[in-house]
Amino acid sequence: MRLVRSLDSTSGIDAGAVRLFVERAEGIAPGFSMTDADDTAAVVEICQRVDGIPLAIELAAARMASMTVSEMRDRLDHRFRLLVGSRRGLERHHTLRHAVAWSYDLLDDTEKTVLKRCSVFAGGFDLQSACAVAESNDIDEYGLLDVLDALVRKSLVLADRSLRRTRFSMLETIRQFAEEQLVARDDATEIRTAHSRHFAQREADIMALWDSPQQREAYEWFTVELANLRTAFQWAADHNDLDVAVSIASYTGFLGLCTENYEPSGWAEELIEPARATDHPRLAALYAVASQCYLTGRLDEGCRYSDAAQTVLTERRDVLPPPIDAMIGGAYMYSGHPERCITWCRAQLECGRDTVHIRSCLVFGLVHAGSLEEAMAATNGLIGRAEATSNPFMVSFALFAYSYAFREADPGRALDAARRGLVIAQNSGNRLNETQLAITLGRLEATHGDIASAFDHLSLAIRNTHDSGDTGNTTMAALAAFFDRLGRYAPAATISGFALSPLTALATPEITIAIAHLRDILGDQAYESIARKGAAMTTAEMVSYAFDQIDQARAELTGVSK
């Protein structure tokens, strides 16, 4: 038995599912229209959330006689109670639940069991994950493949073969029904616990994949499985399965940092109190991951977490495993205390933990502290050691550190290193290093290279930092200084008002030089007036403004060159 094929619901108001909804709603509720933008968006969302299933759309449209589309949308989490039709129809089509149940009842017991157990997945699953929750004495991996094949043929499970591994999923309507059956007739707690522990147990093999030339695959896995990781973490945290929750928060915290997704840092924060209460062996790792909150503007909390991590390690005479060990210093640099980062890194070196990651962090700390000779000296042999690891993150990070150290003394060498590092970062999915190298290249190109390339790299960095929620504003500070150099004083002053902070003054010293120059050119009063306008902008407003100004500058420079 097949469910009726879903209609397209992804093409906005032109989607077949939306057209069906409008047609049926107009027949039920005279005067129904989609002239209001909010109503249009609500209709599109309704059609997407009911998976484009024609019966679900018709039942939803039938509700327009007594509801608004926004009221319908807001209640779709309870779709089986909401989407109930006329009793004049066929019994199996009275409700959406009856329609799904009719297909479900035609499954054999093994198919029902697999469908129910796989309903615990959020955002899909692969065969390995399915085995973790559905494999049993009665069904092995090959038997499970047969069952999944049968469910795909019956349109109850979808199979996406475009990825490295086949990705299975369910329409949300089917998943919710199967989950109800799991709760009603099986031990849902056992299956959800198995799901949670499976994703904790992936830590070793995923981090081994990360520490290899195939690093991009680890990031792709993290991105694809984020919804499952979130669900697994929350289940473990809510049910006091602390070891499982800590494992998930720790390794995803680092993968999240590398891909500029800081959500798992918040998971680590959630666990700190229960981990402290039990003196958990990975408490310091939780502090280190939680310290990444500095990237979203919580500088004081980030420093406190870094301090706490060091206290725990000192009391226990313990060490953090790489690569989490190097996460401690970032908050200190962002908050204007590079000397604390330097102290931490040197302590690690003295203990024989002279890793590429730690030494690169030392370089950044020394540059921020103004110790440029020491920073350059610390890069001796760094790139070669990084290349020996065959780890793209380490190679691009080392090239970033090298470029950062030599950007003033030897801009040519710095440019070459940064360009090479950016290619490696982009090819391997290292979004964090891509962003930082783009900022560095933007600054170097602005003073020693090509103006068009400077705009390209600064635009990339602005886009990445905005998408990730990073509030450091070093890119904006570099852009303000660049506009000042180009004689574009009004945008330079506006952006400087938004970007100036203790961090940007330290990490992007050209911003203070630019502001002094702007005051000379514009006068203090005029500068302050313009800068206040920038300071009052939201981040989204400033990003839009920055892109507009970049486009104008490009257009004018192109006109001049012609």
BELVENDA-V906489 format. One record per residue. N is the residue number from 1. RES is the residue in one letter. PHI is phi in whole degrees, -180 to 180 (* if undefined). Layout:
BEGIN
n = [N & N]
res = [RES & RES]
phi = [PHI & PHI]
END
This chain:
BEGIN
n = [1 & 2 & 3 & 4 & 5 & 6 & 7 & 8 & 9 & 10 & 11 & 12 & 13 & 14 & 15 & 16 & 17 & 18 & 19 & 20 & 21 & 22 & 23 & 24 & 25 & 26 & 27 & 28 & 29 & 30 & 31 & 32 & 33 & 34 & 35 & 36 & 37 & 38 & 39 & 40 & 41 & 42 & 43 & 44 & 45 & 46 & 47 & 48 & 49 & 50 & 51 & 52 & 53 & 54 & 55 & 56 & 57 & 58 & 59 & 60 & 61 & 62 & 63 & 64 & 65 & 66 & 67 & 68 & 69 & 70 & 71 & 72 & 73 & 74 & 75 & 76 & 77 & 78 & 79 & 80 & 81 & 82 & 83 & 84 & 85 & 86 & 87 & 88 & 89 & 90 & 91 & 92 & 93 & 94 & 95 & 96 & 97 & 98 & 99 & 100 & 101 & 102 & 103 & 104 & 105 & 106 & 107 & 108 & 109 & 110 & 111 & 112 & 113 & 114 & 115 & 116 & 117 & 118 & 119 & 120 & 121 & 122 & 123 & 124 & 125 & 126 & 127 & 128 & 129 & 130 & 131 & 132 & 133 & 134 & 135 & 136 & 137 & 138 & 139 & 140 & 141 & 142 & 143 & 144 & 145 & 146 & 147 & 148 & 149 & 150 & 151 & 152 & 153 & 154 & 155 & 156 & 157 & 158 & 159 & 160 & 161 & 162 & 163 & 164 & 165 & 166 & 167 & 168 & 169 & 170 & 171 & 172 & 173 & 174 & 175 & 176 & 177 & 178 & 179 & 180 & 181 & 182 & 183 & 184 & 185 & 186 & 187 & 188 & 189 & 190 & 191 & 192 & 193 & 194 & 195 & 196 & 197 & 198 & 199 & 200 & 201 & 202 & 203 & 204 & 205 & 206 & 207 & 208 & 209 & 210 & 211 & 212 & 213 & 214 & 215 & 216 & 217 & 218 & 219 & 220 & 221 & 222 & 223 & 224 & 225 & 226 & 227 & 228 & 229 & 230 & 231 & 232 & 233 & 234 & 235 & 236 & 237 & 238 & 239 & 240 & 241 & 242 & 243 & 244 & 245 & 246 & 247 & 248 & 249 & 250 & 251 & 252 & 253 & 254 & 255 & 256 & 257 & 258 & 259 & 260 & 261 & 262 & 263 & 264 & 265 & 266 & 267 & 268 & 269 & 270 & 271 & 272 & 273 & 274 & 275 & 276 & 277 & 278 & 279 & 280 & 281 & 282 & 283 & 284 & 285 & 286 & 287 & 288 & 289 & 290 & 291 & 292 & 293 & 294 & 295 & 296 & 297 & 298 & 299 & 300 & 301 & 302 & 303 & 304 & 305 & 306 & 307 & 308 & 309 & 310 & 311 & 312 & 313 & 314 & 315 & 316 & 317 & 318 & 319 & 320 & 321 & 322 & 323 & 324 & 325 & 326 & 327 & 328 & 329 & 330 & 331 & 332 & 333 & 334 & 335 & 336 & 337 & 338 & 339 & 340 & 341 & 342 & 343 & 344 & 345 & 346 & 347 & 348 & 349 & 350 & 351 & 352 & 353 & 354 & 355 & 356 & 357 & 358 & 359 & 360 & 361 & 362 & 363 & 364 & 365 & 366 & 367 & 368 & 369 & 370 & 371 & 372 & 373 & 374 & 375 & 376 & 377 & 378 & 379 & 380 & 381 & 382 & 383 & 384 & 385 & 386 & 387 & 388 & 389 & 390 & 391 & 392 & 393 & 394 & 395 & 396 & 397 & 398 & 399 & 400 & 401 & 402 & 403 & 404 & 405 & 406 & 407 & 408 & 409 & 410 & 411 & 412 & 413 & 414 & 415 & 416 & 417 & 418 & 419 & 420 & 421 & 422 & 423 & 424 & 425 & 426 & 427 & 428 & 429 & 430 & 431 & 432 & 433 & 434 & 435 & 436 & 437 & 438 & 439 & 440 & 441 & 442 & 443 & 444 & 445 & 446 & 447 & 448 & 449 & 450 & 451 & 452 & 453 & 454 & 455 & 456 & 457 & 458 & 459 & 460 & 461 & 462 & 463 & 464 & 465 & 466 & 467 & 468 & 469 & 470 & 471 & 472 & 473 & 474 & 475 & 476 & 477 & 478 & 479 & 480 & 481 & 482 & 483 & 484 & 485 & 486 & 487 & 488 & 489 & 490 & 491 & 492 & 493 & 494 & 495 & 496 & 497 & 498 & 499 & 500 & 501 & 502 & 503 & 504 & 505 & 506 & 507 & 508 & 509 & 510 & 511 & 512 & 513 & 514 & 515 & 516 & 517 & 518 & 519 & 520 & 521 & 522 & 523 & 524 & 525 & 526 & 527 & 528 & 529 & 530 & 531 & 532 & 533 & 534 & 535 & 536 & 537 & 538 & 539 & 540 & 541 & 542 & 543 & 544 & 545 & 546 & 547 & 548 & 549 & 550 & 551 & 552 & 553 & 554 & 555 & 556 & 557 & 558 & 559 & 560 & 561 & 562]
res = [M & R & L & V & R & S & L & D & S & T & S & G & I & D & A & G & A & V & R & L & F & V & E & R & A & E & G & I & A & P & G & F & S & M & T & D & A & D & D & T & A & A & V & V & E & I & C & Q & R & V & D & G & I & P & L & A & I & E & L & A & A & A & R & M & A & S & M & T & V & S & E & M & R & D & R & L & D & H & R & F & R & L & L & V & G & S & R & R & G & L & E & R & H & H & T & L & R & H & A & V & A & W & S & Y & D & L & L & D & D & T & E & K & T & V & L & K & R & C & S & V & F & A & G & G & F & D & L & Q & S & A & C & A & V & A & E & S & N & D & I & D & E & Y & G & L & L & D & V & L & D & A & L & V & R & K & S & L & V & L & A & D & R & S & L & R & R & T & R & F & S & M & L & E & T & I & R & Q & F & A & E & E & Q & L & V & A & R & D & D & A & T & E & I & R & T & A & H & S & R & H & F & A & Q & R & E & A & D & I & M & A & L & W & D & S & P & Q & Q & R & E & A & Y & E & W & F & T & V & E & L & A & N & L & R & T & A & F & Q & W & A & A & D & H & N & D & L & D & V & A & V & S & I & A & S & Y & T & G & F & L & G & L & C & T & E & N & Y & E & P & S & G & W & A & E & E & L & I & E & P & A & R & A & T & D & H & P & R & L & A & A & L & Y & A & V & A & S & Q & C & Y & L & T & G & R & L & D & E & G & C & R & Y & S & D & A & A & Q & T & V & L & T & E & R & R & D & V & L & P & P & P & I & D & A & M & I & G & G & A & Y & M & Y & S & G & H & P & E & R & C & I & T & W & C & R & A & Q & L & E & C & G & R & D & T & V & H & I & R & S & C & L & V & F & G & L & V & H & A & G & S & L & E & E & A & M & A & A & T & N & G & L & I & G & R & A & E & A & T & S & N & P & F & M & V & S & F & A & L & F & A & Y & S & Y & A & F & R & E & A & D & P & G & R & A & L & D & A & A & R & R & G & L & V & I & A & Q & N & S & G & N & R & L & N & E & T & Q & L & A & I & T & L & G & R & L & E & A & T & H & G & D & I & A & S & A & F & D & H & L & S & L & A & I & R & N & T & H & D & S & G & D & T & G & N & T & T & M & A & A & L & A & A & F & F & D & R & L & G & R & Y & A & P & A & A & T & I & S & G & F & A & L & S & P & L & T & A & L & A & T & P & E & I & T & I & A & I & A & H & L & R & D & I & L & G & D & Q & A & Y & E & S & I & A & R & K & G & A & A & M & T & T & A & E & M & V & S & Y & A & F & D & Q & I & D & Q & A & R & A & E & L & T & G & V & S & K]
phi = [* & -110 & -70 & -61 & -58 & -68 & -85 & -62 & -127 & -106 & -105 & 67 & -71 & -90 & -65 & -60 & -63 & -67 & -61 & -64 & -59 & -63 & -60 & -70 & -65 & -65 & -74 & -86 & -125 & -54 & 96 & -63 & -151 & -121 & -78 & -86 & -62 & -66 & -65 & -61 & -63 & -66 & -63 & -60 & -65 & -58 & -64 & -70 & -74 & -95 & 65 & 69 & -71 & -55 & -61 & -62 & -66 & -65 & -68 & -67 & -62 & -64 & -75 & -67 & -67 & -136 & -138 & -90 & -67 & -68 & -64 & -63 & -57 & -70 & -113 & -71 & -63 & -114 & -60 & -73 & -84 & -82 & -90 & -121 & -102 & -68 & -75 & -77 & -79 & -58 & -55 & -73 & -110 & -61 & -140 & -61 & -60 & -62 & -63 & -70 & -61 & -60 & -70 & -62 & -66 & -83 & -78 & -80 & -62 & -67 & -63 & -62 & -62 & -65 & -61 & -63 & -68 & -77 & -70 & -76 & -77 & -112 & 83 & 107 & -163 & -107 & -63 & -59 & -69 & -61 & -61 & -64 & -111 & -117 & -70 & -155 & -63 & -90 & -147 & -99 & -58 & -72 & -65 & -66 & -59 & -63 & -67 & -62 & -61 & -64 & -68 & -66 & -63 & -92 & 63 & -94 & -131 & -103 & -125 & -106 & -101 & -82 & -94 & -62 & -126 & -58 & -112 & -96 & -157 & -126 & -58 & -59 & -62 & -67 & -61 & -64 & -64 & -63 & -65 & -60 & -67 & -62 & -67 & -77 & -125 & -132 & -87 & -61 & -60 & -63 & -71 & -67 & -67 & -62 & -61 & -62 & -70 & -59 & -74 & -71 & -72 & -77 & -53 & -63 & -75 & -71 & -71 & -67 & -64 & -60 & -87 & -156 & -63 & -90 & -56 & -55 & -64 & -66 & -67 & -63 & -62 & -59 & -66 & -66 & -95 & -57 & -63 & -67 & -63 & -62 & -64 & -64 & -61 & -64 & -63 & -64 & -65 & -72 & -114 & 59 & -92 & -65 & -59 & -66 & -62 & -64 & -59 & -63 & -65 & -71 & -77 & -73 & -62 & -73 & -61 & -64 & -59 & -65 & -103 & 59 & -119 & -96 & -57 & -62 & -61 & -67 & -63 & -60 & -59 & -58 & -93 & -61 & -63 & -63 & -69 & -65 & -63 & -104 & 50 & -63 & -63 & -107 & -61 & -63 & -63 & -62 & -60 & -63 & -67 & -63 & -64 & -70 & -61 & -60 & -68 & -105 & 99 & -95 & -67 & -62 & -64 & -60 & -66 & -64 & -67 & -64 & -60 & -64 & -61 & -66 & -62 & -61 & -64 & -67 & -62 & -94 & 52 & -116 & -133 & -89 & -75 & -70 & -92 & -67 & -58 & -82 & -75 & -70 & -81 & -60 & -62 & -65 & -69 & -63 & -91 & 88 & -126 & -62 & -63 & -73 & -65 & -61 & -60 & -63 & -64 & -66 & -63 & -68 & -63 & -65 & -89 & 84 & -101 & -88 & -88 & -58 & -65 & -65 & -66 & -63 & -63 & -61 & -58 & -61 & -61 & -66 & -63 & -63 & -85 & 85 & -93 & -69 & -61 & -64 & -63 & -63 & -64 & -69 & -84 & -57 & 76 & -65 & -67 & -61 & -65 & -64 & -63 & -67 & -79 & 57 & -107 & -59 & -61 & -65 & -67 & -68 & -69 & -66 & -65 & -62 & -62 & -62 & -61 & -63 & -72 & -103 & -65 & -95 & -74 & -148 & -58 & -64 & -64 & -64 & -62 & -60 & -66 & -67 & -63 & -65 & -63 & -63 & -61 & -64 & -61 & -68 & -68 & -104 & 79 & -85 & -64 & -59 & -67 & -57 & -63 & -67 & -70 & -65 & -62 & -60 & -65 & -59 & -68 & -69 & -64 & -62 & -109 & -131 & -131 & -107 & -64 & -62 & -65 & -60 & -64 & -59 & -71 & -66 & -63 & -60 & -66 & -62 & -62 & -64 & -67 & -66 & -63 & -85 & 90 & -65 & -107 & -65 & 66 & -67 & -66 & -64 & -64 & -64 & -66 & -60 & -64 & -65 & -62 & -61 & -65 & -83 & 81 & -98 & -74 & -64 & -65 & -61 & -69 & -61 & -70 & -64 & -63 & -77 & -90 & -65 & -161 & -57 & -65 & -69 & -64 & -83 & -82 & -130 & -62 & -65 & -67 & -70 & -66 & -64 & -64 & -61 & -67 & -63 & -65 & -66 & -75 & -92 & 91 & -59 & -65 & -65 & -60 & -60 & -63 & -70 & -62 & -62 & -63 & -67 & -63 & -83 & -75 & -75 & -60 & -62 & -65 & -68 & -61 & -62 & -62 & -62 & -65 & -61 & -68 & -64 & -62 & -64 & -65 & -59 & -61 & -69 & -67 & -65 & -63 & -66 & -67 & -78]
END
